Amino acid sequence: MQPRDALRTAAPEAPVAAAPRAWLLRPAGPAEVVLLAVVLLARAARVAVVSAQGGMDNAFVVHAGQVWLHGGAPYADRRFLYLPSAVLFAGGQALLPAPVLRVAAPVVCVGMVAAGWWCAVRLFRVPARSRFAVLGLLGLVLCWAPVGHLMNLGNWTAVSALALPSALLLADRGRWDAAGVVLGVSVAVKPLLLPVVVLLLLARRWRALAWMMALPLAMSAGAALIMPDPSGFFTRTLPFLLKGGDTLMRPFDCSLPAVLPRLGVPPLPAQVVALAAAAAGLVCAWRRWRRGGPGPARLADTAAMLMLASCLVSRPSYEHYLVVVVPLLVAGALEAGSVTRSPWFWAALVPQVPEFAFPHLDASTRRAFKDAFTLCGLALVLGVRCARPGRVRQAPVGSQPCRRSTADTSGAS
């Protein structure tokens, strides 16, 4: 055989990235699974030891639930920043004995974050027992501070961190109505996922949209009938939020209307800049949805862009809100064209590495500047990725997509 023929018949070499990808998709070993379980349990145990009510933020809602159960008005406390429907969930927590609440609250919070990651990797069809799934969650918990902050605070953002990927997973499998129910319950607990309404509008999933809006409205109306002074949500809570909270909240608010005035920008121009940035993010999300594309990345990118755009302008915005977005994007790292393939994505996360130090930003009251850098960096990197031109793929409205490619045929805008 001639050398030329031998070269022509030689088997093609595997892509360079194929071997690491195959290794990550193999089942994780017992040691890796045990290590993850120990880390998660240690996180929950630390909160249980430090806080009697499952974290500082969880203590606020438990207090509001106790006030309501004793006939008081939960909105008398301005720190109860949720819809009236959330009083029902707060009351349920307040009914638990103190020792049970002390353990259950952090365990549920940690479990929701872990379950949200599981839904995110399953959305991208990565095996739940794979090395990528186990080591990815371990890396997020150990190497990314917002996850630990969320668990320490016991904030109800954990509900949204589970609800968004689980709703997208249902939508990718063609179960849009169930996705609307999940989103509606999440909004009833905490209205953080309200921007995802735009995704349902883009997908023209009207029944899912109706579920998402009707559930919190119905639950809030029902709760308002059995609580004193439900109007306090409009007379006290909303004005409190529109003013940016109080001196305890403002230093940690990383939204542009809060950070830019601290840098010397007048409040009105700062608000204009924030609205312009949010509008640009909305356009980027629309363009990403219009572009279509194979796999579930269309759903994940659009939803993440909508959430980041809202965090840029809404007050308050805290760094643990990013736990709703970043794990969802990281779960798609093995997909071709993922935003995580950009080094700028990881550069935006560097300020959130535990013990990351930067001159003059070490004080907790100045942490919002690092948080704003991460928020703006993620929004910019994802926005550029979403806005890039591409072929529009449309499907007839109302058509039933197949299980493996729902993100492509979930509706035309």
CORJO-V458625 format. One record per residue. N is the residue number from 1. RES is the residue in one letter. PSI is psi in degrees with one decimal (* if undefined). NEAR is the number of other ideal C-beta (glycine too) atoms within 10 Angstrom. D_FIRST is the distance of its C-alpha to the first C-alpha in whole Angstrom. Layout:
BEGIN
n=N res=RES psi=PSI near=NEAR d_first=D_FIRST
n=N res=RES psi=PSI near=NEAR d_first=D_FIRST
END
This chain:
BEGIN
n=1 res=M psi=134.3 near=7 d_first=0
n=2 res=Q psi=149.7 near=7 d_first=4
n=3 res=P psi=-35.3 near=7 d_first=6
n=4 res=R psi=-39.5 near=8 d_first=8
n=5 res=D psi=-36.0 near=9 d_first=6
n=6 res=A psi=-39.9 near=9 d_first=7
n=7 res=L psi=-35.5 near=8 d_first=10
n=8 res=R psi=-31.7 near=9 d_first=11
n=9 res=T psi=-1.1 near=8 d_first=11
n=10 res=A psi=145.0 near=8 d_first=12
n=11 res=A psi=139.3 near=5 d_first=16
n=12 res=P psi=143.1 near=5 d_first=19
n=13 res=E psi=148.5 near=7 d_first=21
n=14 res=A psi=149.5 near=9 d_first=24
n=15 res=P psi=152.0 near=8 d_first=27
n=16 res=V psi=-37.8 near=7 d_first=29
n=17 res=A psi=-5.0 near=11 d_first=32
n=18 res=A psi=-40.5 near=10 d_first=31
n=19 res=A psi=-49.4 near=10 d_first=31
n=20 res=P psi=-38.0 near=11 d_first=35
n=21 res=R psi=-44.2 near=12 d_first=36
n=22 res=A psi=-38.5 near=10 d_first=34
n=23 res=W psi=-41.2 near=11 d_first=36
n=24 res=L psi=-27.7 near=19 d_first=39
n=25 res=L psi=-8.9 near=14 d_first=39
n=26 res=R psi=155.7 near=12 d_first=39
n=27 res=P psi=140.1 near=14 d_first=43
n=28 res=A psi=149.1 near=21 d_first=45
n=29 res=G psi=166.6 near=11 d_first=46
n=30 res=P psi=-37.2 near=8 d_first=49
n=31 res=A psi=-40.5 near=8 d_first=50
n=32 res=E psi=-40.9 near=15 d_first=49
n=33 res=V psi=-42.9 near=14 d_first=51
n=34 res=V psi=-40.6 near=11 d_first=54
n=35 res=L psi=-44.3 near=16 d_first=54
n=36 res=L psi=-44.4 near=20 d_first=54
n=37 res=A psi=-41.0 near=12 d_first=57
n=38 res=V psi=-42.1 near=10 d_first=59
n=39 res=V psi=-44.4 near=14 d_first=59
n=40 res=L psi=-43.6 near=19 d_first=60
n=41 res=L psi=-35.8 near=13 d_first=63
n=42 res=A psi=-38.6 near=11 d_first=64
n=43 res=R psi=-48.4 near=21 d_first=64
n=44 res=A psi=-40.2 near=20 d_first=66
n=45 res=A psi=-37.5 near=14 d_first=68
n=46 res=R psi=-44.1 near=14 d_first=69
n=47 res=V psi=-40.2 near=25 d_first=71
n=48 res=A psi=-35.2 near=19 d_first=73
n=49 res=V psi=-40.2 near=10 d_first=74
n=50 res=V psi=-41.4 near=13 d_first=75
n=51 res=S psi=132.7 near=20 d_first=76
n=52 res=A psi=-18.7 near=14 d_first=79
n=53 res=Q psi=27.7 near=22 d_first=77
n=54 res=G psi=23.1 near=28 d_first=74
n=55 res=G psi=155.1 near=25 d_first=73
n=56 res=M psi=-46.0 near=14 d_first=76
n=57 res=D psi=-36.4 near=22 d_first=75
n=58 res=N psi=-29.8 near=24 d_first=75
n=59 res=A psi=-34.2 near=18 d_first=78
n=60 res=F psi=-44.6 near=22 d_first=80
n=61 res=V psi=-33.3 near=30 d_first=79
n=62 res=V psi=-41.1 near=24 d_first=80
n=63 res=H psi=-42.5 near=17 d_first=83
n=64 res=A psi=-39.8 near=26 d_first=83
n=65 res=G psi=-39.4 near=23 d_first=83
n=66 res=Q psi=-40.8 near=17 d_first=86
n=67 res=V psi=-44.1 near=22 d_first=88
n=68 res=W psi=-42.9 near=23 d_first=87
n=69 res=L psi=-25.0 near=15 d_first=88
n=70 res=H psi=13.8 near=8 d_first=91
n=71 res=G psi=6.3 near=8 d_first=92
n=72 res=G psi=177.9 near=15 d_first=91
n=73 res=A psi=115.6 near=18 d_first=89
n=74 res=P psi=-26.5 near=28 d_first=86
n=75 res=Y psi=4.9 near=26 d_first=86
n=76 res=A psi=-26.8 near=13 d_first=89
n=77 res=D psi=114.4 near=17 d_first=86
n=78 res=R psi=-14.5 near=16 d_first=84
n=79 res=R psi=-4.9 near=16 d_first=81
n=80 res=F psi=97.8 near=23 d_first=80
n=81 res=L psi=27.6 near=23 d_first=78
n=82 res=Y psi=171.0 near=23 d_first=77
n=83 res=L psi=160.9 near=19 d_first=78
n=84 res=P psi=-29.5 near=25 d_first=81
n=85 res=S psi=-29.6 near=24 d_first=78
n=86 res=A psi=-20.3 near=27 d_first=77
n=87 res=V psi=-34.2 near=29 d_first=80
n=88 res=L psi=-42.4 near=18 d_first=80
n=89 res=F psi=-37.3 near=20 d_first=77
n=90 res=A psi=-40.1 near=25 d_first=79
n=91 res=G psi=-37.4 near=21 d_first=81
n=92 res=G psi=-40.8 near=11 d_first=79
n=93 res=Q psi=-39.4 near=20 d_first=78
n=94 res=A psi=-22.5 near=20 d_first=82
n=95 res=L psi=-17.6 near=13 d_first=82
n=96 res=L psi=142.4 near=17 d_first=80
n=97 res=P psi=149.0 near=8 d_first=82
n=98 res=A psi=-44.7 near=9 d_first=81
n=99 res=P psi=-36.3 near=10 d_first=79
n=100 res=V psi=-44.6 near=11 d_first=77
n=101 res=L psi=-37.7 near=21 d_first=77
n=102 res=R psi=-36.0 near=19 d_first=76
n=103 res=V psi=-41.0 near=15 d_first=73
n=104 res=A psi=-40.4 near=17 d_first=72
n=105 res=A psi=-51.7 near=26 d_first=72
n=106 res=P psi=-33.7 near=27 d_first=69
n=107 res=V psi=-42.9 near=18 d_first=67
n=108 res=V psi=-40.4 near=17 d_first=67
n=109 res=C psi=-49.0 near=28 d_first=66
n=110 res=V psi=-40.5 near=24 d_first=63
n=111 res=G psi=-36.8 near=15 d_first=62
n=112 res=M psi=-41.5 near=21 d_first=62
n=113 res=V psi=-43.6 near=24 d_first=60
n=114 res=A psi=-41.6 near=20 d_first=57
n=115 res=A psi=-35.4 near=15 d_first=57
n=116 res=G psi=-41.3 near=24 d_first=57
n=117 res=W psi=-41.2 near=26 d_first=54
n=118 res=W psi=-44.4 near=19 d_first=53
n=119 res=C psi=-36.3 near=23 d_first=53
n=120 res=A psi=-44.6 near=29 d_first=52
n=121 res=V psi=-33.3 near=26 d_first=48
n=122 res=R psi=-30.3 near=19 d_first=49
n=123 res=L psi=-38.5 near=26 d_first=49
n=124 res=F psi=13.5 near=21 d_first=46
n=125 res=R psi=35.4 near=12 d_first=44
n=126 res=V psi=131.7 near=22 d_first=44
n=127 res=P psi=138.5 near=15 d_first=45
n=128 res=A psi=-26.0 near=14 d_first=48
n=129 res=R psi=9.7 near=12 d_first=47
n=130 res=S psi=162.8 near=18 d_first=44
n=131 res=R psi=-37.5 near=17 d_first=44
n=132 res=F psi=-43.9 near=23 d_first=44
n=133 res=A psi=-44.4 near=23 d_first=47
n=134 res=V psi=-50.0 near=22 d_first=49
n=135 res=L psi=-30.1 near=15 d_first=48
n=136 res=G psi=-45.4 near=22 d_first=49
n=137 res=L psi=-38.3 near=24 d_first=52
n=138 res=L psi=-41.7 near=17 d_first=53
n=139 res=G psi=-40.5 near=12 d_first=52
n=140 res=L psi=-41.3 near=20 d_first=54
n=141 res=V psi=-39.5 near=20 d_first=57
n=142 res=L psi=-30.1 near=15 d_first=56
n=143 res=C psi=1.8 near=13 d_first=55
n=144 res=W psi=110.9 near=20 d_first=57
n=145 res=A psi=-38.4 near=21 d_first=61
n=146 res=P psi=-31.8 near=22 d_first=62
n=147 res=V psi=-45.8 near=26 d_first=61
n=148 res=G psi=-38.6 near=19 d_first=63
n=149 res=H psi=-41.9 near=20 d_first=66
n=150 res=L psi=-43.6 near=27 d_first=66
n=151 res=M psi=-38.7 near=25 d_first=66
n=152 res=N psi=-38.4 near=19 d_first=68
n=153 res=L psi=-24.5 near=22 d_first=71
n=154 res=G psi=31.1 near=25 d_first=70
n=155 res=N psi=147.2 near=25 d_first=70
n=156 res=W psi=2.0 near=25 d_first=70
n=157 res=T psi=-23.8 near=25 d_first=67
n=158 res=A psi=-32.3 near=31 d_first=65
n=159 res=V psi=-43.5 near=24 d_first=65
n=160 res=S psi=-33.9 near=26 d_first=64
n=161 res=A psi=-25.7 near=33 d_first=61
n=162 res=L psi=-40.0 near=23 d_first=60
n=163 res=A psi=-41.2 near=26 d_first=62
n=164 res=L psi=-54.1 near=29 d_first=59
n=165 res=P psi=-33.4 near=28 d_first=56
n=166 res=S psi=-37.6 near=22 d_first=57
n=167 res=A psi=-40.9 near=31 d_first=59
n=168 res=L psi=-35.6 near=28 d_first=55
n=169 res=L psi=-43.2 near=22 d_first=53
n=170 res=L psi=-42.4 near=22 d_first=56
n=171 res=A psi=-40.6 near=29 d_first=55
n=172 res=D psi=-27.0 near=26 d_first=52
n=173 res=R psi=10.3 near=18 d_first=52
n=174 res=G psi=4.8 near=16 d_first=55
n=175 res=R psi=67.3 near=16 d_first=58
n=176 res=W psi=-37.1 near=25 d_first=59
n=177 res=D psi=-43.1 near=14 d_first=63
n=178 res=A psi=-37.6 near=17 d_first=62
n=179 res=A psi=-40.9 near=29 d_first=61
n=180 res=G psi=-37.9 near=27 d_first=64
n=181 res=V psi=-45.0 near=18 d_first=66
n=182 res=V psi=-45.5 near=25 d_first=64
n=183 res=L psi=-38.5 near=31 d_first=65
n=184 res=G psi=-42.8 near=25 d_first=68
n=185 res=V psi=-40.4 near=19 d_first=69
n=186 res=S psi=-43.3 near=27 d_first=68
n=187 res=V psi=-36.0 near=27 d_first=70
n=188 res=A psi=-34.7 near=24 d_first=73
n=189 res=V psi=-49.3 near=24 d_first=72
n=190 res=K psi=124.9 near=23 d_first=71
n=191 res=P psi=32.7 near=16 d_first=71
n=192 res=L psi=-31.5 near=25 d_first=68
n=193 res=L psi=13.3 near=25 d_first=65
n=194 res=L psi=-35.4 near=18 d_first=67
n=195 res=P psi=-20.2 near=21 d_first=65
n=196 res=V psi=-11.6 near=27 d_first=62
n=197 res=V psi=-37.1 near=17 d_first=65
n=198 res=V psi=-36.1 near=20 d_first=63
n=199 res=L psi=-42.5 near=28 d_first=60
n=200 res=L psi=-34.0 near=24 d_first=62
n=201 res=L psi=-43.6 near=15 d_first=63
n=202 res=L psi=-37.4 near=20 d_first=60
n=203 res=A psi=-7.8 near=23 d_first=58
n=204 res=R psi=43.9 near=15 d_first=61
n=205 res=R psi=84.4 near=22 d_first=62
n=206 res=W psi=-38.3 near=14 d_first=66
n=207 res=R psi=-39.0 near=11 d_first=66
n=208 res=A psi=-40.1 near=26 d_first=65
n=209 res=L psi=-42.1 near=21 d_first=66
n=210 res=A psi=-41.9 near=14 d_first=70
n=211 res=W psi=-44.2 near=21 d_first=69
n=212 res=M psi=-35.8 near=28 d_first=68
n=213 res=M psi=-36.7 near=17 d_first=71
n=214 res=A psi=-38.8 near=13 d_first=74
n=215 res=L psi=-53.8 near=20 d_first=73
n=216 res=P psi=-33.8 near=23 d_first=74
n=217 res=L psi=-44.5 near=15 d_first=77
n=218 res=A psi=-42.5 near=13 d_first=78
n=219 res=M psi=-36.4 near=22 d_first=78
n=220 res=S psi=-40.7 near=21 d_first=80
n=221 res=A psi=-41.9 near=12 d_first=83
n=222 res=G psi=-41.8 near=13 d_first=83
n=223 res=A psi=-35.7 near=21 d_first=83
n=224 res=A psi=-28.7 near=16 d_first=86
n=225 res=L psi=-19.3 near=9 d_first=88
n=226 res=I psi=20.4 near=12 d_first=88
n=227 res=M psi=147.2 near=20 d_first=89
n=228 res=P psi=142.7 near=13 d_first=91
n=229 res=D psi=56.7 near=14 d_first=91
n=230 res=P psi=-20.6 near=18 d_first=87
n=231 res=S psi=-11.0 near=11 d_first=88
n=232 res=G psi=-24.8 near=19 d_first=87
n=233 res=F psi=-36.5 near=20 d_first=84
n=234 res=F psi=-31.9 near=10 d_first=85
n=235 res=T psi=-24.4 near=11 d_first=88
n=236 res=R psi=-50.6 near=17 d_first=86
n=237 res=T psi=-51.0 near=20 d_first=83
n=238 res=L psi=-47.7 near=12 d_first=81
n=239 res=P psi=-36.6 near=10 d_first=83
n=240 res=F psi=-42.6 near=16 d_first=82
n=241 res=L psi=-42.2 near=15 d_first=79
n=242 res=L psi=-26.6 near=9 d_first=79
n=243 res=K psi=-0.8 near=10 d_first=81
n=244 res=G psi=20.5 near=16 d_first=78
n=245 res=G psi=-148.1 near=19 d_first=80
n=246 res=D psi=-170.0 near=10 d_first=82
n=247 res=T psi=-20.4 near=7 d_first=81
n=248 res=L psi=-34.7 near=8 d_first=79
n=249 res=M psi=-38.5 near=18 d_first=77
n=250 res=R psi=-40.5 near=17 d_first=76
n=251 res=P psi=-17.9 near=15 d_first=75
n=252 res=F psi=1.0 near=20 d_first=72
n=253 res=D psi=117.7 near=22 d_first=71
n=254 res=C psi=11.1 near=25 d_first=68
n=255 res=S psi=156.5 near=25 d_first=69
n=256 res=L psi=-40.1 near=28 d_first=69
n=257 res=P psi=-18.6 near=23 d_first=73
n=258 res=A psi=-37.6 near=23 d_first=73
n=259 res=V psi=-42.3 near=21 d_first=71
n=260 res=L psi=-42.2 near=19 d_first=72
n=261 res=P psi=-29.1 near=17 d_first=76
n=262 res=R psi=-16.0 near=16 d_first=75
n=263 res=L psi=5.5 near=9 d_first=73
n=264 res=G psi=1.2 near=7 d_first=76
n=265 res=V psi=131.2 near=16 d_first=75
n=266 res=P psi=150.5 near=10 d_first=78
n=267 res=P psi=-42.9 near=12 d_first=78
n=268 res=L psi=-50.4 near=10 d_first=78
n=269 res=P psi=-34.4 near=11 d_first=75
n=270 res=A psi=-40.6 near=20 d_first=73
n=271 res=Q psi=-38.6 near=17 d_first=74
n=272 res=V psi=-43.9 near=15 d_first=73
n=273 res=V psi=-42.2 near=16 d_first=69
n=274 res=A psi=-43.2 near=20 d_first=69
n=275 res=L psi=-39.1 near=14 d_first=69
n=276 res=A psi=-41.1 near=13 d_first=67
n=277 res=A psi=-41.4 near=19 d_first=64
n=278 res=A psi=-40.0 near=22 d_first=65
n=279 res=A psi=-40.3 near=13 d_first=65
n=280 res=A psi=-40.3 near=16 d_first=61
n=281 res=G psi=-37.6 near=26 d_first=60
n=282 res=L psi=-41.3 near=17 d_first=61
n=283 res=V psi=-41.4 near=15 d_first=59
n=284 res=C psi=-41.2 near=25 d_first=56
n=285 res=A psi=-40.8 near=27 d_first=56
n=286 res=W psi=-43.8 near=19 d_first=57
n=287 res=R psi=-38.1 near=19 d_first=54
n=288 res=R psi=-40.2 near=28 d_first=52
n=289 res=W psi=-40.6 near=28 d_first=53
n=290 res=R psi=-33.3 near=18 d_first=53
n=291 res=R psi=-26.6 near=18 d_first=49
n=292 res=G psi=-140.5 near=19 d_first=48
n=293 res=G psi=158.3 near=18 d_first=45
n=294 res=P psi=154.7 near=14 d_first=43
n=295 res=G psi=-177.3 near=21 d_first=44
n=296 res=P psi=1.3 near=27 d_first=47
n=297 res=A psi=-29.4 near=21 d_first=47
n=298 res=R psi=-46.2 near=25 d_first=49
n=299 res=L psi=-47.4 near=25 d_first=52
n=300 res=A psi=-45.1 near=27 d_first=52
n=301 res=D psi=-43.5 near=26 d_first=52
n=302 res=T psi=-47.0 near=26 d_first=55
n=303 res=A psi=-42.8 near=27 d_first=57
n=304 res=A psi=-39.5 near=26 d_first=56
n=305 res=M psi=-39.4 near=31 d_first=57
n=306 res=L psi=-41.0 near=27 d_first=60
n=307 res=M psi=-42.1 near=27 d_first=61
n=308 res=L psi=-40.0 near=30 d_first=60
n=309 res=A psi=-40.1 near=24 d_first=62
n=310 res=S psi=-36.3 near=21 d_first=65
n=311 res=C psi=-27.3 near=30 d_first=65
n=312 res=L psi=-31.9 near=24 d_first=65
n=313 res=V psi=-27.0 near=19 d_first=69
n=314 res=S psi=145.6 near=19 d_first=70
n=315 res=R psi=137.4 near=20 d_first=73
n=316 res=P psi=158.6 near=19 d_first=72
n=317 res=S psi=128.4 near=26 d_first=69
n=318 res=Y psi=158.7 near=24 d_first=68
n=319 res=E psi=-26.8 near=23 d_first=64
n=320 res=H psi=-10.3 near=23 d_first=64
n=321 res=Y psi=-24.6 near=26 d_first=64
n=322 res=L psi=-13.9 near=29 d_first=60
n=323 res=V psi=-21.1 near=27 d_first=59
n=324 res=V psi=-28.4 near=29 d_first=59
n=325 res=V psi=-50.3 near=24 d_first=57
n=326 res=V psi=-48.1 near=25 d_first=54
n=327 res=P psi=-34.1 near=25 d_first=53
n=328 res=L psi=-39.7 near=26 d_first=52
n=329 res=L psi=-40.4 near=24 d_first=50
n=330 res=V psi=-33.2 near=23 d_first=49
n=331 res=A psi=-22.6 near=29 d_first=48
n=332 res=G psi=18.2 near=24 d_first=45
n=333 res=A psi=-26.1 near=18 d_first=44
n=334 res=L psi=-5.3 near=20 d_first=40
n=335 res=E psi=141.3 near=19 d_first=40
n=336 res=A psi=136.3 near=10 d_first=39
n=337 res=G psi=6.9 near=14 d_first=41
n=338 res=S psi=146.2 near=20 d_first=44
n=339 res=V psi=-22.9 near=24 d_first=47
n=340 res=T psi=-10.5 near=18 d_first=46
n=341 res=R psi=-12.6 near=15 d_first=43
n=342 res=S psi=130.4 near=14 d_first=45
n=343 res=P psi=-22.8 near=9 d_first=46
n=344 res=W psi=-27.0 near=14 d_first=49
n=345 res=F psi=-47.8 near=20 d_first=50
n=346 res=W psi=-31.5 near=13 d_first=50
n=347 res=A psi=-36.0 near=13 d_first=52
n=348 res=A psi=-25.2 near=22 d_first=55
n=349 res=L psi=-12.7 near=20 d_first=55
n=350 res=V psi=-43.2 near=13 d_first=55
n=351 res=P psi=-16.0 near=20 d_first=59
n=352 res=Q psi=7.9 near=21 d_first=59
n=353 res=V psi=132.4 near=11 d_first=58
n=354 res=P psi=138.7 near=10 d_first=60
n=355 res=E psi=12.7 near=5 d_first=62
n=356 res=F psi=127.4 near=13 d_first=61
n=357 res=A psi=141.3 near=9 d_first=63
n=358 res=F psi=139.5 near=12 d_first=64
n=359 res=P psi=132.9 near=5 d_first=67
n=360 res=H psi=-0.3 near=7 d_first=70
n=361 res=L psi=13.0 near=16 d_first=69
n=362 res=D psi=-30.0 near=11 d_first=69
n=363 res=A psi=142.8 near=8 d_first=72
n=364 res=S psi=-30.7 near=9 d_first=72
n=365 res=T psi=-11.9 near=11 d_first=74
n=366 res=R psi=4.8 near=14 d_first=71
n=367 res=R psi=-25.5 near=20 d_first=68
n=368 res=A psi=-26.8 near=24 d_first=68
n=369 res=F psi=-41.6 near=15 d_first=67
n=370 res=K psi=-40.6 near=20 d_first=64
n=371 res=D psi=-40.1 near=25 d_first=64
n=372 res=A psi=-36.2 near=24 d_first=64
n=373 res=F psi=-45.4 near=19 d_first=61
n=374 res=T psi=-44.7 near=22 d_first=59
n=375 res=L psi=-49.3 near=25 d_first=61
n=376 res=C psi=-37.8 near=18 d_first=60
n=377 res=G psi=-44.8 near=18 d_first=57
n=378 res=L psi=-42.8 near=24 d_first=55
n=379 res=A psi=-40.0 near=25 d_first=57
n=380 res=L psi=-47.2 near=17 d_first=56
n=381 res=V psi=-46.6 near=21 d_first=52
n=382 res=L psi=-36.8 near=27 d_first=52
n=383 res=G psi=-43.5 near=23 d_first=54
n=384 res=V psi=-41.2 near=13 d_first=52
n=385 res=R psi=-38.0 near=22 d_first=49
n=386 res=C psi=-32.9 near=24 d_first=51
n=387 res=A psi=-8.3 near=18 d_first=52
n=388 res=R psi=146.2 near=12 d_first=49
n=389 res=P psi=152.7 near=7 d_first=48
n=390 res=G psi=172.9 near=14 d_first=46
n=391 res=R psi=131.5 near=8 d_first=46
n=392 res=V psi=127.6 near=13 d_first=49
n=393 res=R psi=118.3 near=15 d_first=48
n=394 res=Q psi=157.4 near=12 d_first=51
n=395 res=A psi=154.8 near=15 d_first=52
n=396 res=P psi=137.4 near=8 d_first=55
n=397 res=V psi=131.8 near=13 d_first=58
n=398 res=G psi=-4.0 near=9 d_first=59
n=399 res=S psi=151.1 near=10 d_first=55
n=400 res=Q psi=113.4 near=8 d_first=54
n=401 res=P psi=156.7 near=18 d_first=51
n=402 res=C psi=164.6 near=10 d_first=48
n=403 res=R psi=-31.4 near=8 d_first=48
n=404 res=R psi=-8.1 near=13 d_first=45
n=405 res=S psi=36.1 near=14 d_first=46
n=406 res=T psi=-33.0 near=23 d_first=50
n=407 res=A psi=-23.5 near=25 d_first=49
n=408 res=D psi=-32.6 near=17 d_first=48
n=409 res=T psi=26.3 near=17 d_first=50
n=410 res=S psi=7.5 near=25 d_first=54
n=411 res=G psi=160.4 near=20 d_first=56
n=412 res=A psi=146.7 near=17 d_first=56
n=413 res=S psi=* near=14 d_first=58
END
